Amino acid sequence: MIQKELGTLGHLASMGSIKNRVSASYVYTLDADEPIRNGYVEYDQDGTILAVGTCDDVTSEEVFYEGAIVPGFVNAHCHVELSHLHGKFRKGTGMAGFIDQINELRDWAGKEVKAQLVEKWMDKMWADGVSAMADISNDDSSFEVKKAHPMYTRTFLEVFGSEPEMCDGVMAEVAELGKVADAAGIDAAPTPHSCYTMSPQLLSASAAAGLAKGYVSYHSQESQEEEDLLRSGTGAMYENRKRSGMSTPPVTGESSLKYFVDRLAAAAPAPYDAHILLVHNVCLSQDDIDAARKVMNNVFWAICPLSNIFIHDALPPVDLMRRNGLDVMVGTDSLSSNDDLDMVKELICLHANFPEVPMKELLSWASLNGARFLSKDDILGSLSVGKRPGLVFVGGLDDEGNLTTASYSKRIV
């Protein structure tokens, strides 16, 4: 286990001093529109930012990085308890094929093995610069690791159940899981999975529980198969559900996101002040954005590009999201649909496919917006004096300071 003390992973300019200093070609505070060229960051022994500014003379700096210093990342969407599925899934199966693999493989490991792999991958994320995570859990295998780990985690206790008669039993089970999370001292609350794994009743009941806690995370518009299921009762996912003898959600003729809005209305009256995270958004449209914004006062939009490519070679409409000024976040998803849990690899993918997005905006998606969703932006998300976001070095940049295929990250403190 990585030690709790933030300074143990970073460079201390003077072990006997309370002030430490690092500098780099670029310092992205995320408070300013542009990075500080040849900038420095000073911080104390617990990682609290004391000062940022421009170096008088880089040659006199004791620690100077050729690259960028950025705040610690926030992984907006992860299933770290599925780390035992690393390398076991076929790529390009589509969502229905992916679900078949989940059902076949997810229970191969016991709780002890799962906990060991949770620790391994949380340690790796921490070393790579992830300071916080919005994580999905279906059991308690990750709880003790999260309790002891320096990374802040908000855990969403995800529920499934396609049959209406299952609703009361599933909600009772997740309430018991919530008690275990409370006893472990981690922030957790029930949340619905998605339209295609839940009866309308369970979707509303679990959404109501999440709204009451102030946070909801929902898999939304991840695939065209999901949209076909809701719009017309057709497609691979519909056939998959029927073949398995499972009930399917009602055919609405509308998008799956609009269906979610309708199920929220059955849970509680709009508008909603809770922080609602819509995850994936591959099939997002302008009508969907308008429908969500009409009732959600604090809606955030997570994208997981490498996972979407892994499953069905698709990407979300980033240009549409930017035109609407959405609060975009970046996540890795799980090791069942990704080869790594590496935030910089996600940003490299986004830069390669959407080169018009500036570096500062990408970093805001990967850090500041996630901190805001988690209500931790008083501590995390930017290199602001008084905050303790973690300092991360991003190397392998090109001559203009942009990401390349060789880019990587490592935690300084």
Rosetta blueprint (number, residue, H / E / L):
1 M L
2 I L
3 Q L
4 K L
5 E L
6 L H
7 G H
8 T H
9 L H
10 G L
11 H L
12 L L
13 A L
14 S L
15 M L
16 G L
17 S L
18 I L
19 K L
20 N E
21 R E
22 V E
23 S E
24 A E
25 S E
26 Y E
27 V E
28 Y L
29 T L
30 L L
31 D L
32 A L
33 D L
34 E L
35 P L
36 I E
37 R E
38 N E
39 G E
40 Y E
41 V E
42 E E
43 Y E
44 D L
45 Q L
46 D L
47 G L
48 T L
49 I E
50 L E
51 A E
52 V E
53 G E
54 T E
55 C L
56 D L
57 D L
58 V H
59 T H
60 S H
61 E L
62 E L
63 V L
64 F E
65 Y E
66 E E
67 G E
68 A E
69 I E
70 V E
71 P E
72 G L
73 F E
74 V E
75 N E
76 A E
77 H E
78 C E
79 H L
80 V H
81 E H
82 L H
83 S H
84 H H
85 L H
86 H L
87 G L
88 K L
89 F L
90 R L
91 K L
92 G L
93 T L
94 G H
95 M H
96 A H
97 G H
98 F H
99 I H
100 D H
101 Q H
102 I H
103 N H
104 E H
105 L H
106 R L
107 D L
108 W L
109 A L
110 G L
111 K H
112 E H
113 V H
114 K H
115 A H
116 Q H
117 L H
118 V H
119 E H
120 K H
121 W H
122 M H
123 D H
124 K H
125 M H
126 W H
127 A H
128 D H
129 G L
130 V E
131 S E
132 A E
133 M E
134 A E
135 D E
136 I E
137 S E
138 N L
139 D L
140 D L
141 S L
142 S L
143 F H
144 E H
145 V H
146 K H
147 K H
148 A H
149 H L
150 P L
151 M L
152 Y E
153 T E
154 R E
155 T E
156 F E
157 L E
158 E E
159 V E
160 F L
161 G E
162 S L
163 E L
164 P H
165 E H
166 M H
167 C H
168 D H
169 G H
170 V H
171 M H
172 A H
173 E H
174 V H
175 A H
176 E H
177 L H
178 G H
179 K H
180 V H
181 A H
182 D H
183 A H
184 A H
185 G L
186 I L
187 D E
188 A E
189 A E
190 P E
191 T E
192 P E
193 H L
194 S L
195 C H
196 Y H
197 T H
198 M E
199 S L
200 P H
201 Q H
202 L H
203 L H
204 S H
205 A H
206 S H
207 A H
208 A H
209 A H
210 G H
211 L H
212 A H
213 K H
214 G L
215 Y E
216 V E
217 S E
218 Y E
219 H E
220 S E
221 Q L
222 E L
223 S L
224 Q H
225 E H
226 E H
227 E H
228 D H
229 L H
230 L H
231 R H
232 S H
233 G L
234 T L
235 G L
236 A H
237 M H
238 Y H
239 E H
240 N H
241 R H
242 K H
243 R H
244 S L
245 G L
246 M L
247 S L
248 T L
249 P L
250 P L
251 V L
252 T L
253 G L
254 E L
255 S L
256 S H
257 L H
258 K H
259 Y H
260 F H
261 V H
262 D H
263 R H
264 L H
265 A H
266 A H
267 A H
268 A L
269 P L
270 A L
271 P L
272 Y E
273 D E
274 A E
275 H E
276 I E
277 L E
278 L E
279 V E
280 H E
281 N L
282 V L
283 C L
284 L L
285 S L
286 Q H
287 D H
288 D H
289 I H
290 D H
291 A H
292 A H
293 R H
294 K H
295 V H
296 M E
297 N E
298 N E
299 V E
300 F E
301 W E
302 A E
303 I E
304 C L
305 P H
306 L H
307 S H
308 N H
309 I H
310 F H
311 I H
312 H H
313 D L
314 A L
315 L L
316 P L
317 P L
318 V H
319 D H
320 L H
321 M H
322 R H
323 R H
324 N L
325 G L
326 L L
327 D L
328 V E
329 M E
330 V E
331 G L
332 T L
333 D L
334 S L
335 L L
336 S L
337 S L
338 N L
339 D L
340 D L
341 L L
342 D L
343 M H
344 V H
345 K H
346 E H
347 L H
348 I H
349 C H
350 L H
351 H H
352 A H
353 N H
354 F L
355 P L
356 E L
357 V L
358 P L
359 M H
360 K H
361 E H
362 L H
363 L H
364 S H
365 W H
366 A H
367 S L
368 L H
369 N H
370 G H
371 A H
372 R H
373 F H
374 L L
375 S L
376 K L
377 D L
378 D L
379 I L
380 L L
381 G L
382 S L
383 L L
384 S L
385 V L
386 G L
387 K L
388 R L
389 P L
390 G L
391 L E
392 V E
393 F E
394 V E
395 G E
396 G L
397 L L
398 D L
399 D L
400 E L
401 G L
402 N L
403 L L
404 T L
405 T L
406 A L
407 S L
408 Y E
409 S E
410 K E
411 R E
412 I L
413 V L
